[in-house]
Amino acid sequence: MNGIAAWGDFVYTCGIDDSLRQFNIESNAFTDYVVKLNCQPRGLAIFRNENIIAVACVKEITLVQDQKKAFSLPIKYESSSISVNPETLDVAVGGDDQKLHIYSLKGTTLEPKTELEHLGAVTDCSYSPDNKYLVACDAHRKVVLYSVEEYKPAHNKEWGFHNARVNTVAWSPNSLLVASGSLDTTIIIWSDNNPAKHTIIKNAHPQSQITRLIWLDNNTVISTGQDCNTKVWHVETI
């Protein structure tokens, strides 16, 4: 499974079978909702008000509406991740071309808006819950925070304390903290209010890279690692 997102009574998933599927939470079973994609998906995000699911695939970005492919945009890079901003209707897609690609949703189509240069392949990206920031991480060990208003760096501090490729980033529900997980087995907690401060959780998954992070609440982070373990962390305010 390469992407998962909840929407109402359902969970939507995309995987290496090149399809988008729907899971019913109440019945605990997959429905007959299946949308076949043209290539392998790398992630999905949902515009709930527009009833659109955006799927980042290896060779294209696909918009799905009412269980049908409404639009496909061919891309010259290989995508890694996708996030949407429901307020600005922007779509961020990480690429192996060392760029974070920003698109605008226009009806049921996407139009290129801007490109943000990184020093390594962009591995993950996420808009903040308050829609004011966009954070991205890359293979060059960096975590970069952007202001959505102009897509400029939100501060002049370098969030580069990982020792290897950063695999994943996640926002706290109150949009104040970012958690990042890396190949170096560590988790780092960053603050957008105090960008010079951070907390490092060393050997979070000993001898195993961090594969995914999610916040349960503003003080609790859940991590998964390549060691097949899931861990829960209590985070103090930075």
MIVOGU-148661 format. One record per atom (N, C-alpha, C): x, y, z; residue number from 1. Coordinates in Angstrom, 3 decimals, always signed. Atoms other than C-alpha are relative to their C-alpha. Layout:
! MIVOGU-148661
X, Y, Z, NUM
...
! end
This chain:
! MIVOGU-148661
+0.846, -1.189, +0.000, 1
+0.000, +0.000, +0.000, 1
+0.884, +1.242, +0.000, 1
-0.854, -1.179, +0.135, 2
+1.525, +3.308, -1.094, 2
-0.657, +1.296, +0.451, 2
+0.686, -1.206, -0.441, 3
-1.127, +5.766, +0.055, 3
-1.293, -0.348, +0.694, 3
+1.234, +0.265, -0.740, 4
-4.022, +5.947, +2.500, 4
-0.526, +1.316, +0.572, 4
+0.618, -1.204, -0.549, 5
-6.493, +8.662, +3.563, 5
-1.450, -0.297, +0.353, 5
+1.380, +0.196, -0.450, 6
-9.761, +8.711, +5.497, 6
-0.874, +1.140, -0.489, 6
+0.978, -0.993, +0.458, 7
-12.873, +10.509, +4.252, 7
-1.381, -0.501, +0.402, 7
+1.318, +0.412, -0.480, 8
-16.152, +10.233, +6.140, 8
+0.025, -1.406, +0.562, 8
+0.097, +1.382, -0.474, 9
-17.106, +6.600, +6.676, 9
+0.915, -0.960, -0.751, 9
-0.836, +0.853, +0.851, 10
-14.472, +5.343, +4.259, 10
+1.484, +0.343, +0.126, 10
-1.438, -0.191, +0.123, 11
-10.737, +4.908, +3.898, 11
+0.372, -0.335, -1.439, 11
-0.422, +0.226, +1.383, 12
-9.152, +5.212, +0.463, 12
+1.470, -0.392, -0.024, 12
-1.360, +0.496, +0.079, 13
-6.010, +3.329, -0.454, 13
+0.428, -0.137, -1.463, 13
-0.561, +0.292, +1.312, 14
-3.715, +3.003, -3.447, 14
+1.253, -0.840, +0.209, 14
-1.107, +0.922, -0.212, 15
-1.111, +0.321, -3.960, 15
+0.671, -0.436, -1.282, 15
-0.817, +0.436, +1.135, 16
+1.270, -1.526, -6.237, 16
-0.800, -0.816, -1.010, 16
+0.858, +0.607, +1.020, 17
-1.687, -3.146, -8.010, 17
-0.561, +1.047, -0.952, 17
+0.377, -1.102, +0.891, 18
-2.083, +0.243, -9.734, 18
-1.488, +0.318, +0.055, 18
+1.421, -0.309, -0.135, 19
-5.549, +0.897, -8.347, 19
-0.265, +0.842, +1.240, 19
+0.528, -0.754, -1.132, 20
-7.473, +3.215, -6.021, 20
-1.209, -0.762, +0.508, 20
+1.088, +0.800, -0.570, 21
-9.797, +1.377, -3.643, 21
-0.594, +0.665, +1.230, 21
+0.749, -0.577, -1.113, 22
-12.351, +2.180, -0.953, 22
-0.285, -1.075, +1.048, 22
+0.217, +0.922, -1.119, 23
-12.627, +0.545, +2.484, 23
-1.079, +0.572, +0.899, 23
+1.093, -0.426, -0.868, 24
-15.826, +0.742, +4.562, 24
+0.375, -0.251, +1.455, 24
-0.427, +0.125, -1.388, 25
-14.963, +1.443, +8.206, 25
-0.998, -0.807, +0.816, 25
+1.030, +0.681, -0.790, 26
-18.288, +0.175, +9.588, 26
-0.023, -1.505, -0.261, 26
+0.060, +1.432, +0.323, 27
-18.315, -3.145, +7.745, 27
+1.365, -0.669, +0.042, 27
-1.373, +0.515, -0.067, 28
-14.521, -3.518, +7.974, 28
+0.331, -0.840, -1.238, 28
-0.237, +0.744, +1.234, 29
-14.329, -4.560, +4.335, 29
+0.127, +0.967, -1.172, 29
-0.108, -0.802, +1.214, 30
-13.396, -3.221, +0.910, 30
-1.333, -0.036, -0.748, 30
+1.222, -0.089, +0.798, 31
-16.289, -2.048, -1.279, 31
+0.332, -0.351, -1.453, 31
-0.238, +0.266, +1.421, 32
-16.704, -2.513, -5.031, 32
+0.544, +1.241, -0.722, 32
-0.601, -1.220, +0.549, 33
-15.204, +0.984, -5.538, 33
+1.441, -0.305, -0.393, 33
-1.354, +0.250, +0.508, 34
-12.134, +0.379, -7.719, 34
+0.231, +0.885, -1.221, 34
-0.387, -0.812, +1.145, 35
-10.441, +2.866, -10.054, 35
+1.383, -0.460, -0.446, 35
-1.272, +0.474, +0.535, 36
-7.707, +1.429, -12.249, 36
+0.834, +1.188, -0.457, 36
-0.914, -1.089, +0.344, 37
-4.709, +3.745, -12.615, 37
+0.942, -0.433, -1.121, 37
-0.842, +0.305, +1.152, 38
-2.331, +3.979, -15.578, 38
+1.414, -0.429, +0.375, 38
-1.328, +0.387, -0.461, 39
+0.813, +3.447, -13.504, 39
-0.015, -0.071, +1.523, 39
-0.033, +0.237, -1.443, 40
+1.950, +2.743, -9.967, 40
-0.152, +1.297, +0.791, 40
+0.193, -1.196, -0.830, 41
+0.661, +5.295, -7.397, 41
+1.046, +0.071, +1.109, 41
-0.959, -0.215, -1.083, 42
+2.988, +6.801, -4.805, 42
-0.638, +0.697, +1.204, 42
+0.680, -0.657, -1.110, 43
+0.446, +8.617, -2.659, 43
-1.313, +0.602, -0.461, 43
+1.284, -0.623, +0.327, 44
-3.013, +10.165, -2.491, 44
-0.363, +1.050, +1.034, 44
+0.511, -1.046, -0.877, 45
-4.718, +13.203, -0.982, 45
-1.388, +0.381, -0.493, 45
+1.410, -0.209, +0.334, 46
-8.340, +14.341, -0.904, 46
-0.423, +1.454, +0.159, 46
+0.730, -1.269, -0.080, 47
-10.111, +17.619, -1.720, 47
-1.439, -0.355, +0.353, 47
+1.312, +0.468, -0.444, 48
-13.201, +16.847, +0.339, 48
-1.143, +0.866, -0.523, 48
+1.080, -0.886, +0.467, 49
-15.258, +19.915, -0.612, 49
-0.254, -0.123, -1.488, 49
+0.119, +0.133, +1.452, 50
-14.577, +19.315, -4.300, 50
-0.303, -1.427, -0.429, 50
+0.260, +1.410, +0.301, 51
-15.168, +15.559, -4.060, 51
+1.022, -0.551, -1.002, 51
-1.068, +0.412, +0.903, 52
-11.806, +14.946, -5.739, 52
+1.114, -0.683, +0.783, 52
-1.161, +0.696, -0.555, 53
-9.088, +12.439, -4.894, 53
+1.154, +0.187, -0.971, 53
-1.192, -0.212, +0.817, 54
-5.641, +13.391, -6.184, 54
+1.002, -1.111, +0.284, 54
-0.929, +1.117, -0.143, 55
-3.264, +10.504, -6.817, 55
+1.284, +0.316, -0.758, 55
-1.302, -0.196, +0.640, 56
+0.448, +10.970, -7.502, 56
+0.529, -1.360, -0.430, 56
-0.508, +1.260, +0.538, 57
+1.686, +8.186, -9.770, 57
+1.412, +0.207, -0.550, 57
-1.379, -0.056, +0.484, 58
+5.091, +7.369, -11.211, 58
+0.134, +0.903, -1.215, 58
-0.114, -0.744, +1.252, 59
+4.368, +8.983, -14.588, 59
-1.078, +1.062, -0.189, 59
+1.059, -0.996, +0.165, 60
+1.306, +11.162, -13.995, 60
-0.676, +0.292, +1.330, 60
+0.855, -0.335, -1.135, 61
-0.975, +12.884, -11.508, 61
-1.439, -0.153, -0.468, 61
+1.365, +0.315, +0.407, 62
-4.562, +11.648, -11.657, 62
-1.000, +0.572, +0.989, 62
+1.106, -0.465, -0.826, 63
-7.724, +13.303, -10.354, 63
-1.186, -0.928, -0.200, 63
+1.134, +0.924, +0.042, 64
-10.604, +10.969, -9.490, 64
-1.211, +0.675, +0.639, 64
+1.248, -0.565, -0.515, 65
-14.178, +12.168, -9.037, 65
-1.144, -0.943, -0.346, 65
+1.153, +0.890, +0.207, 66
-17.319, +10.049, -8.594, 66
+0.420, -1.343, -0.602, 66
-0.496, +1.327, +0.380, 67
-15.309, +6.839, -9.035, 67
+0.477, -0.080, -1.457, 67
-0.511, -0.021, +1.369, 68
-14.007, +7.944, -12.426, 68
+1.221, +0.914, -0.080, 68
-1.136, -0.878, +0.246, 69
-10.730, +9.396, -13.647, 69
-0.480, +1.243, -0.740, 69
+0.471, -1.246, +0.590, 70
-11.558, +13.044, -14.327, 70
+1.093, +0.727, -0.759, 70
-1.105, -0.729, +0.630, 71
-8.096, +14.235, -15.337, 71
+1.304, -0.710, +0.291, 71
-1.345, +0.547, -0.196, 72
-4.539, +12.981, -15.822, 72
+1.011, +0.962, -0.596, 72
-1.060, -0.903, +0.441, 73
-1.461, +15.156, -16.068, 73
+1.311, -0.775, -0.093, 73
-1.285, +0.696, +0.138, 74
+1.654, +13.471, -17.502, 74
+1.122, +0.826, +0.636, 74
-1.130, -0.689, -0.620, 75
+4.862, +14.309, -15.600, 75
+1.302, -0.618, -0.499, 75
-1.288, +0.454, +0.508, 76
+8.508, +14.057, -16.638, 76
+0.916, -0.503, +1.119, 76
-0.756, +0.477, -1.148, 77
+9.723, +13.188, -13.132, 77
-0.754, -1.165, +0.645, 77
+0.680, +1.071, -0.731, 78
+8.897, +10.309, -10.791, 78
-0.446, +0.547, +1.350, 78
+0.528, -0.573, -1.241, 79
+6.636, +11.381, -7.949, 79
+0.287, -0.906, +1.194, 79
-0.244, +0.747, -1.232, 80
+7.191, +10.356, -4.350, 80
-1.126, +0.161, +1.013, 80
+0.972, -0.347, -1.037, 81
+4.377, +12.000, -2.398, 81
-0.909, +1.097, -0.519, 81
+0.945, -1.038, +0.411, 82
+1.408, +14.342, -2.610, 82
-0.739, +0.531, +1.217, 82
+0.783, -0.633, -1.053, 83
-0.422, +16.804, -0.361, 83
-0.838, +1.099, -0.636, 83
+0.877, -1.038, +0.553, 84
-3.320, +19.200, -0.996, 84
-0.356, +1.020, +1.061, 84
+0.401, -1.094, -0.871, 85
-4.309, +22.538, +0.473, 85
-1.446, +0.364, -0.338, 85
+1.414, -0.239, +0.321, 86
-8.135, +22.797, +0.661, 86
-0.382, +1.473, -0.029, 86
+0.307, -1.431, -0.028, 87
-7.991, +26.556, +1.258, 87
+0.436, +0.694, -1.289, 87
-0.531, -0.628, +1.211, 88
-5.799, +27.596, -1.696, 88
-0.239, -0.841, -1.246, 88
+0.185, +0.967, +1.081, 89
-6.654, +24.535, -3.839, 89
+1.321, -0.291, -0.721, 89
-1.304, +0.352, +0.544, 90
-2.931, +23.924, -4.339, 90
+0.291, -1.472, +0.246, 90
-0.438, +1.391, -0.118, 91
-1.385, +20.495, -4.850, 91
+1.522, -0.011, -0.026, 91
-1.455, +0.121, -0.056, 92
+2.213, +19.734, -3.826, 92
+0.382, -1.445, -0.293, 92
-0.454, +1.333, +0.383, 93
+4.025, +16.767, -5.376, 93
+1.523, -0.046, +0.080, 93
-1.441, +0.165, -0.089, 94
+7.514, +15.621, -4.448, 94
+0.525, -0.783, -1.182, 94
-0.545, +0.660, +1.175, 95
+9.775, +14.568, -7.311, 95
+1.433, -0.459, +0.183, 95
-1.379, +0.484, -0.046, 96
+12.963, +12.609, -7.858, 96
+0.948, +0.910, -0.780, 96
-0.801, -0.967, +0.747, 97
+14.166, +15.550, -9.976, 97
+0.504, +1.134, +0.895, 97
-0.461, -0.967, -0.990, 98
+15.085, +17.439, -6.772, 98
-0.866, +1.256, +0.024, 98
+0.929, -1.121, -0.013, 99
+12.001, +19.625, -7.036, 99
-1.289, -0.374, +0.729, 99
+1.344, +0.109, -0.568, 100
+8.800, +20.160, -5.116, 100
-0.912, +0.751, -0.956, 100
+0.849, -0.565, +1.047, 101
+6.135, +20.763, -7.763, 101
-1.340, +0.443, +0.590, 101
+1.259, -0.536, -0.495, 102
+3.152, +22.985, -6.951, 102
-0.945, +0.216, -1.178, 102
+1.030, -0.147, +1.029, 103
-0.040, +22.844, -9.030, 103
-1.233, +0.669, +0.608, 103
+1.270, -0.601, -0.415, 104
-3.356, +24.713, -8.866, 104
-1.149, -0.838, -0.551, 104
+1.201, +0.711, +0.441, 105
-6.676, +22.888, -9.004, 105
-0.964, +1.005, -0.622, 105
+0.957, -0.834, +0.714, 106
-8.922, +24.508, -11.595, 106
-1.142, -0.888, -0.481, 106
+1.102, +0.910, +0.329, 107
-12.249, +22.697, -11.648, 107
+0.427, -1.428, +0.225, 107
-0.498, +1.377, -0.104, 108
-11.194, +19.140, -12.393, 108
+1.295, -0.168, -0.791, 108
-1.298, +0.075, +0.670, 109
-7.826, +19.977, -13.959, 109
+1.073, +0.597, +0.902, 109
-1.140, -0.551, -0.733, 110
-4.369, +20.860, -12.668, 110
+0.837, +0.868, -0.933, 110
-0.884, -0.886, +0.746, 111
-2.206, +23.757, -13.820, 111
+1.272, +0.232, +0.808, 111
-1.255, -0.266, -0.709, 112
+1.504, +24.177, -12.929, 112
+0.013, +1.404, +0.602, 112
-0.034, -1.297, -0.681, 113
+2.028, +27.002, -10.416, 113
+1.437, +0.456, +0.263, 113
-1.398, -0.335, -0.263, 114
+5.668, +26.929, -9.272, 114
+0.769, -1.274, +0.311, 114
-0.875, +1.111, -0.348, 115
+8.636, +24.652, -8.614, 115
+0.996, +0.480, +1.046, 115
-0.908, -0.349, -1.087, 116
+10.758, +24.678, -5.446, 116
+1.201, -0.931, -0.040, 116
-1.221, +0.778, +0.169, 117
+14.368, +23.546, -5.792, 117
+0.491, -0.575, +1.330, 117
-0.648, +0.650, -1.134, 118
+15.917, +21.047, -3.363, 118
+1.359, -0.528, -0.457, 118
-1.318, +0.531, +0.332, 119
+19.441, +19.604, -3.203, 119
-0.006, -1.511, -0.154, 119
+0.149, +1.435, +0.170, 120
+18.144, +16.053, -3.251, 120
-1.422, -0.323, -0.398, 120
+1.357, +0.425, +0.356, 121
+15.120, +14.073, -4.395, 121
-0.950, +0.275, +1.154, 121
+0.995, -0.295, -1.037, 122
+12.028, +15.223, -2.507, 122
-0.738, -1.301, +0.335, 122
+0.526, +1.303, -0.418, 123
+10.825, +12.219, -0.510, 123
-1.391, +0.064, +0.625, 123
+1.327, -0.127, -0.609, 124
+7.739, +13.576, +1.290, 124
-0.338, +1.479, +0.126, 124
+0.454, -1.382, -0.162, 125
+5.650, +16.744, +1.640, 125
-1.360, -0.003, +0.687, 125
+1.276, -0.074, -0.710, 126
+2.717, +17.919, +3.727, 126
-0.365, +1.445, +0.310, 126
+0.529, -1.295, -0.418, 127
+0.588, +21.042, +4.104, 127
-0.411, -0.078, +1.469, 127
+0.399, -0.044, -1.404, 128
-0.065, +22.124, +7.687, 128
-1.516, -0.011, +0.114, 128
+1.458, +0.025, -0.176, 129
-3.572, +21.600, +9.094, 129
-0.659, +1.375, -0.107, 129
+0.585, -1.339, +0.120, 130
-4.067, +25.391, +9.224, 130
+0.217, +0.602, -1.393, 130
-0.188, -0.368, +1.415, 131
-3.055, +25.572, +5.515, 131
+0.971, +1.162, -0.223, 131
-0.910, -1.131, +0.126, 132
-0.390, +28.253, +6.177, 132
+1.408, -0.399, -0.431, 132
-1.364, +0.438, +0.282, 133
+2.732, +26.140, +5.681, 133
+0.009, -1.275, -0.840, 133
-0.261, +1.242, +0.711, 134
+4.135, +23.415, +3.501, 134
+1.382, -0.462, +0.424, 134
-1.300, +0.536, -0.385, 135
+6.927, +21.185, +4.772, 135
+0.366, -1.126, -0.949, 135
-0.479, +1.050, +0.894, 136
+9.058, +18.927, +2.588, 136
+1.338, -0.512, +0.503, 136
-1.284, +0.587, -0.381, 137
+11.985, +16.580, +3.174, 137
+0.619, -0.633, -1.237, 137
-0.678, +0.494, +1.197, 138
+14.597, +15.237, +0.813, 138
+1.127, -0.973, +0.316, 138
-1.076, +0.971, -0.130, 139
+17.400, +12.780, +0.200, 139
+1.320, +0.647, +0.388, 139
-1.201, -0.735, -0.386, 140
+19.965, +15.492, +1.022, 140
-0.012, +0.341, +1.486, 140
+0.041, -0.109, -1.467, 141
+19.111, +15.226, +4.751, 141
-0.762, +1.221, +0.509, 141
+0.620, -1.258, -0.408, 142
+17.053, +18.425, +4.792, 142
-1.506, -0.105, +0.185, 142
+1.429, -0.253, -0.172, 143
+13.619, +19.387, +6.086, 143
-0.186, +1.496, -0.247, 143
+0.177, -1.406, +0.373, 144
+12.367, +22.649, +4.553, 144
-1.440, +0.429, +0.240, 144
+1.329, -0.548, -0.292, 145
+9.449, +24.753, +5.778, 145
-0.258, +1.201, -0.901, 145
+0.373, -1.090, +0.895, 146
+7.705, +27.000, +3.248, 146
-1.258, +0.704, +0.506, 146
+1.227, -0.756, -0.216, 147
+5.174, +29.771, +3.741, 147
-0.853, -0.138, -1.255, 147
+0.864, +0.246, +1.160, 148
+2.220, +28.995, +1.478, 148
-0.308, +1.277, -0.765, 148
+0.381, -1.268, +0.633, 149
+1.515, +32.666, +0.764, 149
+0.863, +0.306, -1.226, 149
-0.898, -0.295, +1.118, 150
+4.599, +33.074, -1.473, 150
+0.865, -1.190, -0.383, 150
-0.845, +1.172, +0.183, 151
+6.157, +29.605, -1.340, 151
+1.483, +0.360, +0.111, 151
-1.371, -0.334, -0.375, 152
+9.300, +31.078, +0.195, 152
+0.312, -0.696, +1.328, 152
-0.338, +0.575, -1.305, 153
+11.234, +29.572, +3.133, 153
-0.603, +0.824, +1.126, 153
+0.708, -0.691, -1.080, 154
+9.337, +30.416, +6.318, 154
+0.949, +0.584, +1.043, 154
-0.999, -0.523, -0.935, 155
+12.561, +31.115, +8.266, 155
+1.385, -0.200, -0.611, 155
-1.361, +0.089, +0.536, 156
+16.325, +31.360, +7.772, 156
+0.855, -1.045, +0.715, 156
-0.717, +1.063, -0.696, 157
+17.257, +28.390, +9.969, 157
+0.043, -1.249, -0.877, 157
-0.124, +1.228, +0.786, 158
+18.543, +25.207, +8.347, 158
-0.409, -1.198, +0.848, 158
+0.427, +1.216, -0.688, 159
+16.664, +22.113, +9.446, 159
+0.725, -1.181, -0.649, 159
-0.833, +1.008, +0.650, 160
+19.484, +19.764, +8.503, 160
+0.754, -0.885, +0.962, 160
-0.700, +0.759, -1.029, 161
+20.307, +17.725, +11.598, 161
-0.099, -1.512, -0.173, 161
-0.030, +1.429, +0.299, 162
+19.545, +14.316, +10.118, 162
+1.328, -0.349, -0.667, 162
-1.277, +0.447, +0.568, 163
+22.555, +12.271, +9.017, 163
-0.157, -0.810, -1.278, 163
+0.256, +0.772, +1.225, 164
+20.926, +10.551, +6.050, 164
-1.341, +0.451, -0.577, 164
+1.249, -0.357, +0.680, 165
+17.915, +10.711, +3.714, 165
-1.168, +0.080, +0.988, 165
+1.216, -0.137, -0.818, 166
+14.749, +11.979, +5.394, 166
-1.153, -0.619, -0.780, 166
+1.037, +0.762, +0.702, 167
+11.862, +9.664, +4.533, 167
-1.398, +0.576, +0.129, 167
+1.386, -0.356, -0.269, 168
+8.797, +11.252, +6.057, 168
-0.106, +1.211, +0.917, 168
+0.296, -1.140, -0.871, 169
+7.342, +14.392, +7.653, 169
-1.480, -0.030, +0.362, 169
+1.396, -0.025, -0.446, 170
+4.133, +14.930, +9.642, 170
-0.230, +1.190, +0.920, 170
+0.382, -1.172, -0.794, 171
+2.327, +17.873, +11.260, 171
-0.784, -0.390, +1.236, 171
+0.890, +0.113, -1.158, 172
+0.873, +18.103, +14.748, 172
-1.332, +0.651, -0.360, 172
+1.323, -0.546, +0.341, 173
-2.870, +18.882, +14.660, 173
-0.105, +1.520, +0.146, 173
+0.077, -1.447, -0.206, 174
-2.274, +22.439, +15.949, 174
+0.948, +0.788, -0.901, 174
-0.882, -0.621, +0.997, 175
+0.226, +23.163, +13.123, 175
+1.226, +0.678, +0.618, 175
-1.142, -0.623, -0.657, 176
+2.971, +24.097, +15.616, 176
+1.280, -0.832, -0.094, 176
-1.160, +0.881, -0.005, 177
+5.277, +21.077, +15.344, 177
+0.026, -0.890, -1.238, 177
-0.220, +0.936, +1.100, 178
+6.729, +18.953, +12.553, 178
+0.880, -1.131, +0.511, 178
-0.844, +1.153, -0.303, 179
+8.080, +15.449, +13.066, 179
+0.586, -0.523, -1.304, 179
-0.654, +0.569, +1.178, 180
+10.597, +14.032, +10.599, 180
+0.696, -1.295, +0.377, 180
-0.627, +1.299, -0.231, 181
+11.877, +10.473, +10.303, 181
+0.955, -0.332, -1.119, 181
-1.093, +0.126, +0.959, 182
+15.035, +9.369, +8.560, 182
+0.565, -1.407, -0.097, 182
-0.791, +1.214, +0.178, 183
+17.187, +6.570, +7.247, 183
+0.982, -0.182, +1.152, 183
-0.978, +0.059, -1.088, 184
+19.487, +7.426, +10.173, 184
-0.579, -0.528, +1.312, 184
+0.713, +0.620, -1.136, 185
+16.970, +5.785, +12.605, 185
-0.518, +1.015, +1.019, 185
+0.435, -1.006, -0.960, 186
+16.163, +9.099, +14.316, 186
-1.292, +0.691, -0.424, 186
+1.161, -0.871, +0.195, 187
+13.031, +11.202, +14.709, 187
+0.392, +1.369, +0.558, 187
-0.255, -1.351, -0.493, 188
+13.379, +14.981, +15.019, 188
-1.314, +0.770, +0.039, 188
+1.174, -0.847, -0.160, 189
+10.676, +17.312, +16.319, 189
+0.435, +1.448, -0.188, 189
-0.323, -1.384, +0.323, 190
+10.787, +20.840, +14.873, 190
-1.168, +0.904, +0.366, 190
+1.029, -0.979, -0.349, 191
+8.896, +23.992, +15.867, 191
-0.023, +1.124, -1.012, 191
+0.060, -1.122, +0.930, 192
+7.648, +26.544, +13.355, 192
+0.029, +1.343, +0.734, 192
-0.073, -1.227, -0.792, 193
+7.357, +29.125, +16.167, 193
+1.411, +0.275, +0.499, 193
-1.379, -0.109, -0.474, 194
+10.909, +28.454, +17.401, 194
+0.902, -0.844, -0.899, 194
-0.725, +0.820, +0.978, 195
+12.765, +27.240, +14.288, 195
+1.434, -0.338, +0.384, 195
-1.363, +0.299, -0.427, 196
+16.148, +27.335, +16.060, 196
+0.044, -1.176, +0.980, 196
+0.049, +1.077, -0.983, 197
+14.988, +24.678, +18.520, 197
-0.526, -1.287, -0.630, 197
+0.491, +1.299, +0.464, 198
+14.483, +20.979, +17.914, 198
+0.335, -1.056, +1.053, 198
-0.238, +1.130, -0.899, 199
+14.352, +17.689, +19.799, 199
+0.289, -1.235, -0.833, 199
-0.398, +1.186, +0.745, 200
+16.161, +14.595, +18.510, 200
-0.281, -1.259, +0.818, 200
+0.226, +1.315, -0.617, 201
+14.939, +11.095, +19.367, 201
+0.936, -0.978, -0.706, 201
-1.010, +0.857, +0.620, 202
+18.013, +8.976, +18.660, 202
-0.394, -1.470, +0.076, 202
+0.274, +1.443, +0.048, 203
+17.751, +5.317, +17.663, 203
-1.467, -0.302, +0.302, 203
+1.433, +0.201, -0.234, 204
+13.960, +5.606, +17.594, 204
-0.409, -1.424, -0.374, 204
+0.138, +1.408, +0.394, 205
+13.949, +2.315, +15.715, 205
+1.428, -0.495, -0.252, 205
-1.418, +0.349, +0.103, 206
+17.449, +0.905, +16.381, 206
+0.324, -0.849, -1.228, 206
-0.472, +0.689, +1.195, 207
+19.272, -0.199, +13.230, 207
-1.097, -0.144, -1.064, 207
+1.092, +0.064, +0.973, 208
+16.124, +0.495, +11.229, 208
-0.465, +1.405, -0.343, 208
+0.454, -1.316, +0.411, 209
+15.037, +3.487, +9.184, 209
-1.463, +0.237, +0.359, 209
+1.377, -0.393, -0.285, 210
+11.841, +5.392, +9.993, 210
-0.748, +0.043, -1.334, 210
+0.738, +0.068, +1.257, 211
+9.220, +4.696, +7.325, 211
-1.213, +0.932, -0.038, 211
+1.182, -0.864, +0.004, 212
+6.199, +6.756, +8.441, 212
-0.239, +0.556, +1.397, 212
+0.346, -0.657, -1.253, 213
+5.058, +9.192, +11.143, 213
-1.406, +0.567, -0.093, 213
+1.310, -0.653, -0.061, 214
+1.652, +10.439, +12.251, 214
-0.230, +0.459, +1.434, 214
+0.308, -0.530, -1.332, 215
+0.452, +12.569, +15.161, 215
-1.375, -0.490, +0.421, 215
+1.281, +0.410, -0.566, 216
-2.284, +11.101, +17.350, 216
-0.700, +1.198, +0.617, 216
+0.475, -1.284, -0.515, 217
-2.677, +14.451, +19.132, 217
+1.215, +0.913, +0.074, 217
-1.093, -0.975, +0.013, 218
-0.509, +17.517, +19.808, 218
+1.214, -0.408, +0.827, 218
-1.120, +0.461, -0.824, 219
+1.716, +15.597, +22.232, 219
+0.367, -1.453, -0.234, 219
-0.242, +1.423, +0.218, 220
+1.754, +12.110, +20.750, 220
+0.296, -0.288, -1.465, 220
-0.404, +0.391, +1.347, 221
+3.609, +10.817, +17.686, 221
+0.086, -1.518, -0.085, 221
-0.117, +1.427, +0.254, 222
+3.293, +7.317, +16.259, 222
+0.971, -0.196, -1.158, 222
-0.991, +0.257, +1.045, 223
+6.201, +5.957, +14.222, 223
-0.016, -1.471, -0.400, 223
-0.226, +1.363, +0.477, 224
+6.736, +2.883, +12.078, 224
+1.404, -0.059, -0.583, 224
-1.343, +0.170, +0.506, 225
+10.092, +1.479, +11.088, 225
+0.122, -1.249, -0.842, 225
-0.223, +1.176, +0.825, 226
+11.584, -1.073, +8.766, 226
+0.236, -1.247, +0.848, 226
-0.133, +1.121, -0.931, 227
+11.982, -3.249, +11.865, 227
-1.349, -0.650, +0.300, 227
+1.365, +0.553, -0.164, 228
+8.241, -4.030, +11.612, 228
-0.615, +0.354, +1.348, 228
+0.547, -0.446, -1.279, 229
+7.568, -2.157, +14.865, 229
-0.755, +1.314, -0.154, 229
+0.716, -1.262, -0.124, 230
+5.092, +0.597, +15.665, 230
+0.225, +0.522, +1.417, 230
-0.299, -0.561, -1.317, 231
+6.030, +2.928, +18.518, 231
-0.789, +1.282, +0.228, 231
+0.738, -1.198, -0.397, 232
+4.229, +5.698, +20.408, 232
+0.926, +0.853, +0.854, 232
-0.907, -0.917, -0.670, 233
+6.142, +8.772, +21.598, 233
-0.775, +1.167, +0.607, 233
+0.569, -1.201, -0.608, 234
+5.153, +11.500, +24.059, 234
+0.934, +1.156, -0.273, 234
-0.803, -1.155, +0.388, 235
+6.357, +14.912, +22.880, 235
-0.337, +1.177, +0.908, 235
+0.179, -1.193, -0.799, 236
+6.872, +17.803, +25.260, 236
+0.033, +1.225, -0.910, 236
+0.003, -1.231, +0.777, 237
+6.264, +21.333, +23.985, 237
+1.404, +0.554, -0.108, 237
-1.344, -0.551, +0.194, 238
+9.444, +22.790, +22.469, 238
+0.018, +1.474, +0.385, 238
! end
